[in-house]
Amino acid sequence: MDASPGNIAKSDISSFFSIANRVDQSRERLASAIIFPHPEMPKVSFTNSELRDVISYIMSLREKK
């Protein structure tokens, strides 16, 4: 995927913003989805610190209500 500015992801892939703003989203749900991804996703290994950072970034995108 081209990460240049203005490039838009495929329409069938959720953005981090939409993932963060799911009604039932939580840090625990994100951790589970990252550690145990669906079959189409490649296996990625994160340290505990990296996992916390990724989850913190995604959750920072939640809209304030």
N, C-alpha and C positions, 0 to 999 in steps of 0.2 A: 504494500500500500504506500502511496506517495504521501508523505507527511508535510508537503509544502503548504503554505498558507492558502486558505480558500478551498482546499481539497476536502470533499465531503465523503464520509464513509458510505458504504453500501446501505441502502434503505432498510434492509432486513437485519441490520446490526444495531443494537441499542447503544446510544451514546452514554458516556459516563454521567452526564446530566440527567438523562432519563432514568438510568439505573439508580442514582442517588435519590431521586424524587419518587420512587415507588412507595406507595402508602405503607407497605409492610417491610420496608428496607431497614436493616440494622447492621451494625458492624459485624455481628455474628453471622448473619446471612451472607454478607459479602465474603467473609473469611472462608466460609464453607464452599461458596461458589468458586473461589480462587483455588483453594486447596483440592477440591474435587470437581473439576470442570466437566461440562457435558462432553460426550465422546468426540465431537468434531473439533474440540479445542486441543492445541498441542500441550503437552505436559511441560509446565514451567515450575522451576524451583525458586522459592524466595526464602531469604533468611527471615526470622521473626521480625527483625527491625524493618526490612523491606516490605513485608506484608502489612505491618502497622502503617507505614508511610503511604502505601497505595490505598489502603482503606481510608486513612485520614484525608487524603486528597479527594477521593470520590465523595466521601461524606461532606466535605467542605462545599460541594456543589449544591447541596440541598437548599431549596428556597426557604427563606425565613418566613414563618407564618405568624 
